[in-house]
């Protein structure tokens, strides 16, 4: 005889697992976007403050933000 309650319970656990996975990966994406955005924004503000003709601080902090974003991905997926 098939126990219907076990199927319902397994389905609810499966939905919960899919939701947790979705939340985990969407969080990684928003953390990556934030790291790159704040790196670029901070570099731009430093370049404005220092009145640089070439955006060296923007370029440098964008690379720092990209590095931080890749570190976030590595740390979360490890």
HTML snippet that shows the backbone in 3Dmol.js (N, CA, C, O; Angstrom):
<script src="https://3Dmol.org/build/3Dmol-min.js"></script>
<div id="view" style="width:600px;height:400px;position:relative"></div>
<script>
const pdb = `
ATOM      1  N   UNK A   1       0.841  -1.175   0.000  1.00  0.00           N
ATOM      2  CA  UNK A   1       0.000   0.000   0.000  1.00  0.00           C
ATOM      3  C   UNK A   1       0.893   1.248   0.000  1.00  0.00           C
ATOM      4  O   UNK A   1       1.902   1.289   0.704  1.00  0.00           O
ATOM      5  N   UNK A   2       0.530   2.235  -0.768  1.00  0.00           N
ATOM      6  CA  UNK A   2       1.293   3.475  -0.901  1.00  0.00           C
ATOM      7  C   UNK A   2       0.799   4.465   0.150  1.00  0.00           C
ATOM      8  O   UNK A   2      -0.401   4.698   0.293  1.00  0.00           O
ATOM      9  N   UNK A   3       1.742   5.036   0.873  1.00  0.00           N
ATOM     10  CA  UNK A   3       1.405   6.025   1.885  1.00  0.00           C
ATOM     11  C   UNK A   3       1.495   7.411   1.247  1.00  0.00           C
ATOM     12  O   UNK A   3       2.585   7.877   0.916  1.00  0.00           O
ATOM     13  N   UNK A   4       0.360   8.060   1.078  1.00  0.00           N
ATOM     14  CA  UNK A   4       0.298   9.354   0.413  1.00  0.00           C
ATOM     15  C   UNK A   4       0.998  10.443   1.230  1.00  0.00           C
ATOM     16  O   UNK A   4       1.569  11.366   0.649  1.00  0.00           O
ATOM     17  N   UNK A   5       0.966  10.357   2.541  1.00  0.00           N
ATOM     18  CA  UNK A   5       1.581  11.386   3.402  1.00  0.00           C
ATOM     19  C   UNK A   5       3.085  11.464   3.168  1.00  0.00           C
ATOM     20  O   UNK A   5       3.662  12.549   3.236  1.00  0.00           O
ATOM     21  N   UNK A   6       3.725  10.335   2.896  1.00  0.00           N
ATOM     22  CA  UNK A   6       5.160  10.354   2.635  1.00  0.00           C
ATOM     23  C   UNK A   6       5.464  11.103   1.344  1.00  0.00           C
ATOM     24  O   UNK A   6       6.454  11.832   1.280  1.00  0.00           O
ATOM     25  N   UNK A   7       4.636  10.941   0.317  1.00  0.00           N
ATOM     26  CA  UNK A   7       4.840  11.659  -0.938  1.00  0.00           C
ATOM     27  C   UNK A   7       4.683  13.168  -0.745  1.00  0.00           C
ATOM     28  O   UNK A   7       5.467  13.950  -1.282  1.00  0.00           O
ATOM     29  N   UNK A   8       3.682  13.568   0.012  1.00  0.00           N
ATOM     30  CA  UNK A   8       3.458  14.992   0.265  1.00  0.00           C
ATOM     31  C   UNK A   8       4.627  15.563   1.050  1.00  0.00           C
ATOM     32  O   UNK A   8       5.103  16.656   0.744  1.00  0.00           O
ATOM     33  N   UNK A   9       5.094  14.837   2.058  1.00  0.00           N
ATOM     34  CA  UNK A   9       6.214  15.318   2.862  1.00  0.00           C
ATOM     35  C   UNK A   9       7.482  15.420   2.019  1.00  0.00           C
ATOM     36  O   UNK A   9       8.230  16.386   2.163  1.00  0.00           O
ATOM     37  N   UNK A  10       7.740  14.458   1.151  1.00  0.00           N
ATOM     38  CA  UNK A  10       8.919  14.501   0.295  1.00  0.00           C
ATOM     39  C   UNK A  10       8.820  15.673  -0.675  1.00  0.00           C
ATOM     40  O   UNK A  10       9.821  16.335  -0.949  1.00  0.00           O
ATOM     41  N   UNK A  11       7.622  15.936  -1.198  1.00  0.00           N
ATOM     42  CA  UNK A  11       7.441  17.040  -2.130  1.00  0.00           C
ATOM     43  C   UNK A  11       7.702  18.383  -1.446  1.00  0.00           C
ATOM     44  O   UNK A  11       8.326  19.266  -2.034  1.00  0.00           O
ATOM     45  N   UNK A  12       7.226  18.541  -0.204  1.00  0.00           N
ATOM     46  CA  UNK A  12       7.456  19.785   0.532  1.00  0.00           C
ATOM     47  C   UNK A  12       8.942  19.986   0.822  1.00  0.00           C
ATOM     48  O   UNK A  12       9.436  21.111   0.738  1.00  0.00           O
ATOM     49  N   UNK A  13       9.660  18.917   1.163  1.00  0.00           N
ATOM     50  CA  UNK A  13      11.095  19.017   1.407  1.00  0.00           C
ATOM     51  C   UNK A  13      11.829  19.368   0.127  1.00  0.00           C
ATOM     52  O   UNK A  13      12.791  20.135   0.164  1.00  0.00           O
ATOM     53  N   UNK A  14      11.400  18.825  -1.003  1.00  0.00           N
ATOM     54  CA  UNK A  14      12.017  19.110  -2.288  1.00  0.00           C
ATOM     55  C   UNK A  14      11.817  20.576  -2.665  1.00  0.00           C
ATOM     56  O   UNK A  14      12.747  21.218  -3.152  1.00  0.00           O
ATOM     57  N   UNK A  15      10.615  21.113  -2.445  1.00  0.00           N
ATOM     58  CA  UNK A  15      10.340  22.520  -2.728  1.00  0.00           C
ATOM     59  C   UNK A  15      11.195  23.420  -1.838  1.00  0.00           C
ATOM     60  O   UNK A  15      11.723  24.436  -2.290  1.00  0.00           O
ATOM     61  N   UNK A  16      11.323  23.040  -0.580  1.00  0.00           N
ATOM     62  CA  UNK A  16      12.128  23.828   0.350  1.00  0.00           C
ATOM     63  C   UNK A  16      13.591  23.824  -0.076  1.00  0.00           C
ATOM     64  O   UNK A  16      14.271  24.846   0.013  1.00  0.00           O
ATOM     65  N   UNK A  17      14.069  22.680  -0.534  1.00  0.00           N
ATOM     66  CA  UNK A  17      15.456  22.569  -0.989  1.00  0.00           C
ATOM     67  C   UNK A  17      15.692  23.435  -2.225  1.00  0.00           C
ATOM     68  O   UNK A  17      16.723  24.100  -2.321  1.00  0.00           O
ATOM     69  N   UNK A  18      14.765  23.435  -3.159  1.00  0.00           N
ATOM     70  CA  UNK A  18      14.895  24.257  -4.363  1.00  0.00           C
ATOM     71  C   UNK A  18      14.873  25.740  -4.009  1.00  0.00           C
ATOM     72  O   UNK A  18      15.628  26.527  -4.579  1.00  0.00           O
ATOM     73  N   UNK A  19      14.014  26.121  -3.073  1.00  0.00           N
ATOM     74  CA  UNK A  19      13.939  27.517  -2.651  1.00  0.00           C
ATOM     75  C   UNK A  19      15.238  27.954  -1.986  1.00  0.00           C
ATOM     76  O   UNK A  19      15.744  29.040  -2.264  1.00  0.00           O
ATOM     77  N   UNK A  20      15.779  27.107  -1.105  1.00  0.00           N
ATOM     78  CA  UNK A  20      17.038  27.445  -0.438  1.00  0.00           C
ATOM     79  C   UNK A  20      18.175  27.576  -1.443  1.00  0.00           C
ATOM     80  O   UNK A  20      19.021  28.459  -1.302  1.00  0.00           O
ATOM     81  N   UNK A  21      18.209  26.719  -2.448  1.00  0.00           N
ATOM     82  CA  UNK A  21      19.234  26.805  -3.485  1.00  0.00           C
ATOM     83  C   UNK A  21      19.077  28.091  -4.278  1.00  0.00           C
ATOM     84  O   UNK A  21      20.066  28.762  -4.573  1.00  0.00           O
ATOM     85  N   UNK A  22      17.858  28.438  -4.623  1.00  0.00           N
ATOM     86  CA  UNK A  22      17.597  29.662  -5.376  1.00  0.00           C
ATOM     87  C   UNK A  22      18.028  30.886  -4.580  1.00  0.00           C
ATOM     88  O   UNK A  22      18.662  31.788  -5.129  1.00  0.00           O
ATOM     89  N   UNK A  23      17.696  30.930  -3.299  1.00  0.00           N
ATOM     90  CA  UNK A  23      18.064  32.062  -2.451  1.00  0.00           C
ATOM     91  C   UNK A  23      19.585  32.154  -2.334  1.00  0.00           C
ATOM     92  O   UNK A  23      20.144  33.250  -2.368  1.00  0.00           O
ATOM     93  N   UNK A  24      20.246  31.026  -2.199  1.00  0.00           N
ATOM     94  CA  UNK A  24      21.704  31.010  -2.061  1.00  0.00           C
ATOM     95  C   UNK A  24      22.381  31.624  -3.291  1.00  0.00           C
ATOM     96  O   UNK A  24      23.268  32.467  -3.158  1.00  0.00           O
ATOM     97  N   UNK A  25      21.964  31.204  -4.476  1.00  0.00           N
ATOM     98  CA  UNK A  25      22.601  31.701  -5.694  1.00  0.00           C
ATOM     99  C   UNK A  25      22.199  33.133  -6.019  1.00  0.00           C
ATOM    100  O   UNK A  25      23.008  33.879  -6.571  1.00  0.00           O
ATOM    101  N   UNK A  26      20.996  33.535  -5.698  1.00  0.00           N
ATOM    102  CA  UNK A  26      20.614  34.927  -5.939  1.00  0.00           C
ATOM    103  C   UNK A  26      21.355  35.856  -4.983  1.00  0.00           C
ATOM    104  O   UNK A  26      21.670  36.990  -5.344  1.00  0.00           O
ATOM    105  N   UNK A  27      21.630  35.397  -3.792  1.00  0.00           N
ATOM    106  CA  UNK A  27      22.414  36.182  -2.848  1.00  0.00           C
ATOM    107  C   UNK A  27      23.836  36.374  -3.351  1.00  0.00           C
ATOM    108  O   UNK A  27      24.398  37.463  -3.229  1.00  0.00           O
ATOM    109  N   UNK A  28      24.416  35.326  -3.912  1.00  0.00           N
ATOM    110  CA  UNK A  28      25.766  35.434  -4.471  1.00  0.00           C
ATOM    111  C   UNK A  28      25.785  36.475  -5.582  1.00  0.00           C
ATOM    112  O   UNK A  28      26.708  37.288  -5.642  1.00  0.00           O
ATOM    113  N   UNK A  29      24.802  36.469  -6.449  1.00  0.00           N
ATOM    114  CA  UNK A  29      24.743  37.426  -7.549  1.00  0.00           C
ATOM    115  C   UNK A  29      24.634  38.862  -7.070  1.00  0.00           C
ATOM    116  O   UNK A  29      25.300  39.750  -7.601  1.00  0.00           O
ATOM    117  N   UNK A  30      23.796  39.093  -6.069  1.00  0.00           N
ATOM    118  CA  UNK A  30      23.655  40.463  -5.570  1.00  0.00           C
ATOM    119  C   UNK A  30      24.900  40.907  -4.811  1.00  0.00           C
ATOM    120  O   UNK A  30      25.250  42.086  -4.859  1.00  0.00           O
ATOM    121  N   UNK A  31      25.575  40.004  -4.116  1.00  0.00           N
ATOM    122  CA  UNK A  31      26.831  40.366  -3.447  1.00  0.00           C
ATOM    123  C   UNK A  31      27.910  40.708  -4.475  1.00  0.00           C
ATOM    124  O   UNK A  31      28.688  41.641  -4.276  1.00  0.00           O
ATOM    125  N   UNK A  32      27.954  39.955  -5.566  1.00  0.00           N
ATOM    126  CA  UNK A  32      28.927  40.254  -6.625  1.00  0.00           C
ATOM    127  C   UNK A  32      28.649  41.621  -7.241  1.00  0.00           C
ATOM    128  O   UNK A  32      29.566  42.420  -7.433  1.00  0.00           O
ATOM    129  N   UNK A  33      27.394  41.883  -7.548  1.00  0.00           N
ATOM    130  CA  UNK A  33      27.033  43.170  -8.146  1.00  0.00           C
ATOM    131  C   UNK A  33      27.359  44.317  -7.192  1.00  0.00           C
ATOM    132  O   UNK A  33      27.838  45.366  -7.622  1.00  0.00           O
ATOM    133  N   UNK A  34      27.105  44.123  -5.919  1.00  0.00           N
ATOM    134  CA  UNK A  34      27.412  45.156  -4.938  1.00  0.00           C
ATOM    135  C   UNK A  34      28.902  45.431  -4.831  1.00  0.00           C
ATOM    136  O   UNK A  34      29.313  46.587  -4.737  1.00  0.00           O
ATOM    137  N   UNK A  35      29.719  44.378  -4.843  1.00  0.00           N
ATOM    138  CA  UNK A  35      31.173  44.560  -4.747  1.00  0.00           C
ATOM    139  C   UNK A  35      31.704  45.341  -5.944  1.00  0.00           C
ATOM    140  O   UNK A  35      32.521  46.247  -5.780  1.00  0.00           O
ATOM    141  N   UNK A  36      31.249  44.998  -7.139  1.00  0.00           N
ATOM    142  CA  UNK A  36      31.711  45.694  -8.344  1.00  0.00           C
ATOM    143  C   UNK A  36      31.178  47.127  -8.359  1.00  0.00           C
ATOM    144  O   UNK A  36      31.914  48.057  -8.692  1.00  0.00           O
ATOM    145  N   UNK A  37      29.914  47.311  -8.004  1.00  0.00           N
ATOM    146  CA  UNK A  37      29.327  48.655  -8.004  1.00  0.00           C
ATOM    147  C   UNK A  37      30.043  49.579  -7.032  1.00  0.00           C
ATOM    148  O   UNK A  37      30.418  50.695  -7.393  1.00  0.00           O
ATOM    149  N   UNK A  38      30.235  49.119  -5.797  1.00  0.00           N
ATOM    150  CA  UNK A  38      30.861  49.985  -4.799  1.00  0.00           C
ATOM    151  C   UNK A  38      32.334  50.229  -5.103  1.00  0.00           C
ATOM    152  O   UNK A  38      32.864  51.289  -4.772  1.00  0.00           O
ATOM    153  N   UNK A  39      32.996  49.270  -5.725  1.00  0.00           N
ATOM    154  CA  UNK A  39      34.367  49.510  -6.168  1.00  0.00           C
ATOM    155  C   UNK A  39      34.426  50.601  -7.215  1.00  0.00           C
ATOM    156  O   UNK A  39      35.249  51.512  -7.122  1.00  0.00           O
ATOM    157  N   UNK A  40      33.563  50.517  -8.206  1.00  0.00           N
ATOM    158  CA  UNK A  40      33.527  51.537  -9.253  1.00  0.00           C
ATOM    159  C   UNK A  40      33.074  52.888  -8.742  1.00  0.00           C
ATOM    160  O   UNK A  40      33.636  53.917  -9.116  1.00  0.00           O
ATOM    161  N   UNK A  41      32.066  52.891  -7.895  1.00  0.00           N
ATOM    162  CA  UNK A  41      31.550  54.150  -7.342  1.00  0.00           C
ATOM    163  C   UNK A  41      32.584  54.825  -6.454  1.00  0.00           C
ATOM    164  O   UNK A  41      32.795  56.034  -6.540  1.00  0.00           O
ATOM    165  N   UNK A  42      33.225  54.035  -5.601  1.00  0.00           N
ATOM    166  CA  UNK A  42      34.260  54.595  -4.732  1.00  0.00           C
ATOM    167  C   UNK A  42      35.437  55.139  -5.527  1.00  0.00           C
ATOM    168  O   UNK A  42      35.961  56.208  -5.213  1.00  0.00           O
ATOM    169  N   UNK A  43      35.855  54.407  -6.557  1.00  0.00           N
ATOM    170  CA  UNK A  43      36.939  54.881  -7.403  1.00  0.00           C
ATOM    171  C   UNK A  43      36.581  56.158  -8.139  1.00  0.00           C
ATOM    172  O   UNK A  43      37.408  57.060  -8.277  1.00  0.00           O
ATOM    173  N   UNK A  44      35.351  56.229  -8.609  1.00  0.00           N
ATOM    174  CA  UNK A  44      34.897  57.441  -9.301  1.00  0.00           C
ATOM    175  C   UNK A  44      34.904  58.645  -8.369  1.00  0.00           C
ATOM    176  O   UNK A  44      35.334  59.732  -8.756  1.00  0.00           O
ATOM    177  N   UNK A  45      34.430  58.451  -7.143  1.00  0.00           N
ATOM    178  CA  UNK A  45      34.407  59.550  -6.177  1.00  0.00           C
ATOM    179  C   UNK A  45      35.829  59.980  -5.807  1.00  0.00           C
ATOM    180  O   UNK A  45      36.081  61.173  -5.637  1.00  0.00           O
ATOM    181  N   UNK A  46      36.753  59.039  -5.681  1.00  0.00           N
ATOM    182  CA  UNK A  46      38.147  59.387  -5.389  1.00  0.00           C
ATOM    183  C   UNK A  46      38.745  60.164  -6.554  1.00  0.00           C
ATOM    184  O   UNK A  46      39.456  61.148  -6.348  1.00  0.00           O
ATOM    185  N   UNK A  47      38.459  59.725  -7.779  1.00  0.00           N
ATOM    186  CA  UNK A  47      38.957  60.453  -8.951  1.00  0.00           C
ATOM    187  C   UNK A  47      38.393  61.871  -9.011  1.00  0.00           C
ATOM    188  O   UNK A  47      39.113  62.806  -9.362  1.00  0.00           O
ATOM    189  N   UNK A  48      37.124  62.040  -8.675  1.00  0.00           N
ATOM    190  CA  UNK A  48      36.541  63.383  -8.645  1.00  0.00           C
ATOM    191  C   UNK A  48      37.200  64.235  -7.564  1.00  0.00           C
ATOM    192  O   UNK A  48      37.515  65.402  -7.797  1.00  0.00           O
ATOM    193  N   UNK A  49      37.407  63.659  -6.397  1.00  0.00           N
ATOM    194  CA  UNK A  49      37.991  64.390  -5.281  1.00  0.00           C
ATOM    195  C   UNK A  49      39.427  64.817  -5.582  1.00  0.00           C
ATOM    196  O   UNK A  49      39.842  65.927  -5.247  1.00  0.00           O
ATOM    197  N   UNK A  50      40.181  63.909  -6.224  1.00  0.00           N
ATOM    198  CA  UNK A  50      41.576  64.212  -6.543  1.00  0.00           C
ATOM    199  C   UNK A  50      41.715  64.970  -7.866  1.00  0.00           C
ATOM    200  O   UNK A  50      42.815  65.387  -8.228  1.00  0.00           O
ATOM    201  N   UNK A  51      40.616  65.149  -8.580  1.00  0.00           N
ATOM    202  CA  UNK A  51      40.569  65.842  -9.872  1.00  0.00           C
ATOM    203  C   UNK A  51      41.551  65.230 -10.879  1.00  0.00           C
ATOM    204  O   UNK A  51      42.306  65.932 -11.552  1.00  0.00           O
ATOM    205  N   UNK A  52      41.512  63.905 -10.954  1.00  0.00           N
ATOM    206  CA  UNK A  52      42.373  63.184 -11.903  1.00  0.00           C
ATOM    207  C   UNK A  52      41.829  63.308 -13.319  1.00  0.00           C
ATOM    208  O   UNK A  52      40.617  63.284 -13.535  1.00  0.00           O
ATOM    209  N   UNK A  53      42.734  63.439 -14.280  1.00  0.00           N
ATOM    210  CA  UNK A  53      42.317  63.457 -15.682  1.00  0.00           C
ATOM    211  C   UNK A  53      42.050  62.034 -16.177  1.00  0.00           C
ATOM    212  O   UNK A  53      41.141  61.808 -16.976  1.00  0.00           O
ATOM    213  N   UNK A  54      42.838  61.096 -15.703  1.00  0.00           N
ATOM    214  CA  UNK A  54      42.623  59.687 -16.063  1.00  0.00           C
ATOM    215  C   UNK A  54      42.044  58.970 -14.845  1.00  0.00           C
ATOM    216  O   UNK A  54      42.467  59.226 -13.717  1.00  0.00           O
ATOM    217  N   UNK A  55      41.089  58.085 -15.060  1.00  0.00           N
ATOM    218  CA  UNK A  55      40.378  57.463 -13.931  1.00  0.00           C
ATOM    219  C   UNK A  55      41.130  56.272 -13.325  1.00  0.00           C
ATOM    220  O   UNK A  55      40.617  55.153 -13.329  1.00  0.00           O
ATOM    221  N   UNK A  56      42.325  56.501 -12.810  1.00  0.00           N
ATOM    222  CA  UNK A  56      43.116  55.393 -12.272  1.00  0.00           C
ATOM    223  C   UNK A  56      42.484  54.774 -11.033  1.00  0.00           C
ATOM    224  O   UNK A  56      42.508  53.553 -10.876  1.00  0.00           O
ATOM    225  N   UNK A  57      41.928  55.582 -10.165  1.00  0.00           N
ATOM    226  CA  UNK A  57      41.297  55.042  -8.957  1.00  0.00           C
ATOM    227  C   UNK A  57      40.061  54.214  -9.318  1.00  0.00           C
ATOM    228  O   UNK A  57      39.799  53.179  -8.705  1.00  0.00           O
ATOM    229  N   UNK A  58      39.306  54.679 -10.314  1.00  0.00           N
ATOM    230  CA  UNK A  58      38.131  53.921 -10.752  1.00  0.00           C
ATOM    231  C   UNK A  58      38.546  52.561 -11.305  1.00  0.00           C
ATOM    232  O   UNK A  58      37.957  51.536 -10.962  1.00  0.00           O
ATOM    233  N   UNK A  59      39.552  52.561 -12.151  1.00  0.00           N
ATOM    234  CA  UNK A  59      40.032  51.303 -12.734  1.00  0.00           C
ATOM    235  C   UNK A  59      40.571  50.380 -11.646  1.00  0.00           C
ATOM    236  O   UNK A  59      40.264  49.188 -11.623  1.00  0.00           O
ATOM    237  N   UNK A  60      41.372  50.938 -10.753  1.00  0.00           N
ATOM    238  CA  UNK A  60      41.960  50.133  -9.688  1.00  0.00           C
ATOM    239  C   UNK A  60      40.923  49.544  -8.757  1.00  0.00           C
ATOM    240  O   UNK A  60      40.982  48.359  -8.430  1.00  0.00           O
ATOM    241  N   UNK A  61      39.963  50.368  -8.323  1.00  0.00           N
ATOM    242  CA  UNK A  61      38.946  49.857  -7.404  1.00  0.00           C
ATOM    243  C   UNK A  61      37.938  48.948  -8.102  1.00  0.00           C
ATOM    244  O   UNK A  61      37.326  48.101  -7.451  1.00  0.00           O
ATOM    245  N   UNK A  62      37.755  49.107  -9.408  1.00  0.00           N
ATOM    246  CA  UNK A  62      36.924  48.141 -10.134  1.00  0.00           C
ATOM    247  C   UNK A  62      37.573  46.756 -10.110  1.00  0.00           C
ATOM    248  O   UNK A  62      36.893  45.745  -9.930  1.00  0.00           O
ATOM    249  N   UNK A  63      38.897  46.722 -10.295  1.00  0.00           N
ATOM    250  CA  UNK A  63      39.589  45.433 -10.212  1.00  0.00           C
ATOM    251  C   UNK A  63      39.548  44.854  -8.798  1.00  0.00           C
ATOM    252  O   UNK A  63      39.449  43.640  -8.622  1.00  0.00           O
ATOM    253  N   UNK A  64      39.622  45.720  -7.801  1.00  0.00           N
ATOM    254  CA  UNK A  64      39.483  45.254  -6.414  1.00  0.00           C
ATOM    255  C   UNK A  64      38.081  44.691  -6.201  1.00  0.00           C
ATOM    256  O   UNK A  64      37.919  43.646  -5.570  1.00  0.00           O
ATOM    257  N   UNK A  65      37.068  45.381  -6.725  1.00  0.00           N
ATOM    258  CA  UNK A  65      35.689  44.892  -6.620  1.00  0.00           C
ATOM    259  C   UNK A  65      35.480  43.583  -7.344  1.00  0.00           C
ATOM    260  O   UNK A  65      34.784  42.701  -6.842  1.00  0.00           O
ATOM    261  N   UNK A  66      36.080  43.443  -8.528  1.00  0.00           N
ATOM    262  CA  UNK A  66      35.985  42.176  -9.262  1.00  0.00           C
ATOM    263  C   UNK A  66      36.670  41.050  -8.502  1.00  0.00           C
ATOM    264  O   UNK A  66      36.163  39.929  -8.444  1.00  0.00           O
ATOM    265  N   UNK A  67      37.816  41.353  -7.924  1.00  0.00           N
ATOM    266  CA  UNK A  67      38.518  40.341  -7.131  1.00  0.00           C
ATOM    267  C   UNK A  67      37.689  39.930  -5.925  1.00  0.00           C
ATOM    268  O   UNK A  67      37.607  38.746  -5.595  1.00  0.00           O
ATOM    269  N   UNK A  68      37.079  40.898  -5.274  1.00  0.00           N
ATOM    270  CA  UNK A  68      36.214  40.599  -4.132  1.00  0.00           C
ATOM    271  C   UNK A  68      35.009  39.765  -4.569  1.00  0.00           C
ATOM    272  O   UNK A  68      34.584  38.858  -3.853  1.00  0.00           O
ATOM    273  N   UNK A  69      34.466  40.072  -5.737  1.00  0.00           N
ATOM    274  CA  UNK A  69      33.319  39.310  -6.243  1.00  0.00           C
ATOM    275  C   UNK A  69      33.695  37.857  -6.509  1.00  0.00           C
ATOM    276  O   UNK A  69      32.942  36.948  -6.161  1.00  0.00           O
ATOM    277  N   UNK A  70      34.859  37.630  -7.126  1.00  0.00           N
ATOM    278  CA  UNK A  70      35.288  36.252  -7.369  1.00  0.00           C
ATOM    279  C   UNK A  70      35.593  35.530  -6.063  1.00  0.00           C
ATOM    280  O   UNK A  70      35.352  34.328  -5.949  1.00  0.00           O
ATOM    281  N   UNK A  71      36.117  36.249  -5.082  1.00  0.00           N
ATOM    282  CA  UNK A  71      36.366  35.637  -3.775  1.00  0.00           C
ATOM    283  C   UNK A  71      35.054  35.244  -3.106  1.00  0.00           C
ATOM    284  O   UNK A  71      34.968  34.191  -2.473  1.00  0.00           O
ATOM    285  N   UNK A  72      34.039  36.083  -3.244  1.00  0.00           N
ATOM    286  CA  UNK A  72      32.727  35.773  -2.681  1.00  0.00           C
ATOM    287  C   UNK A  72      32.177  34.490  -3.298  1.00  0.00           C
ATOM    288  O   UNK A  72      31.660  33.624  -2.592  1.00  0.00           O
ATOM    289  N   UNK A  73      32.293  34.376  -4.617  1.00  0.00           N
ATOM    290  CA  UNK A  73      31.804  33.166  -5.301  1.00  0.00           C
ATOM    291  C   UNK A  73      32.580  31.943  -4.818  1.00  0.00           C
ATOM    292  O   UNK A  73      31.991  30.905  -4.520  1.00  0.00           O
ATOM    293  N   UNK A  74      33.893  32.072  -4.745  1.00  0.00           N
ATOM    294  CA  UNK A  74      34.729  30.952  -4.297  1.00  0.00           C
ATOM    295  C   UNK A  74      34.362  30.519  -2.879  1.00  0.00           C
ATOM    296  O   UNK A  74      34.241  29.327  -2.595  1.00  0.00           O
ATOM    297  N   UNK A  75      34.188  31.494  -2.000  1.00  0.00           N
ATOM    298  CA  UNK A  75      33.876  31.203  -0.607  1.00  0.00           C
ATOM    299  C   UNK A  75      32.504  30.546  -0.469  1.00  0.00           C
ATOM    300  O   UNK A  75      32.341  29.618   0.323  1.00  0.00           O
ATOM    301  N   UNK A  76      31.519  31.019  -1.232  1.00  0.00           N
ATOM    302  CA  UNK A  76      30.162  30.476  -1.120  1.00  0.00           C
ATOM    303  C   UNK A  76      30.049  29.077  -1.721  1.00  0.00           C
ATOM    304  O   UNK A  76      29.310  28.240  -1.203  1.00  0.00           O
ATOM    305  N   UNK A  77      30.767  28.819  -2.799  1.00  0.00           N
ATOM    306  CA  UNK A  77      30.631  27.527  -3.474  1.00  0.00           C
ATOM    307  C   UNK A  77      31.583  26.468  -2.944  1.00  0.00           C
ATOM    308  O   UNK A  77      31.498  25.301  -3.326  1.00  0.00           O
ATOM    309  N   UNK A  78      32.478  26.871  -2.074  1.00  0.00           N
ATOM    310  CA  UNK A  78      33.448  25.937  -1.504  1.00  0.00           C
ATOM    311  C   UNK A  78      32.795  24.924  -0.612  1.00  0.00           C
ATOM    312  O   UNK A  78      33.475  24.064  -0.054  1.00  0.00           O
TER     313      UNK A  78
END
`;
const viewer = $3Dmol.createViewer("view");
viewer.addModel(pdb, "pdb");
viewer.setStyle({}, {cartoon: {color: "spectrum"}});
viewer.zoomTo();
viewer.render();
</script>
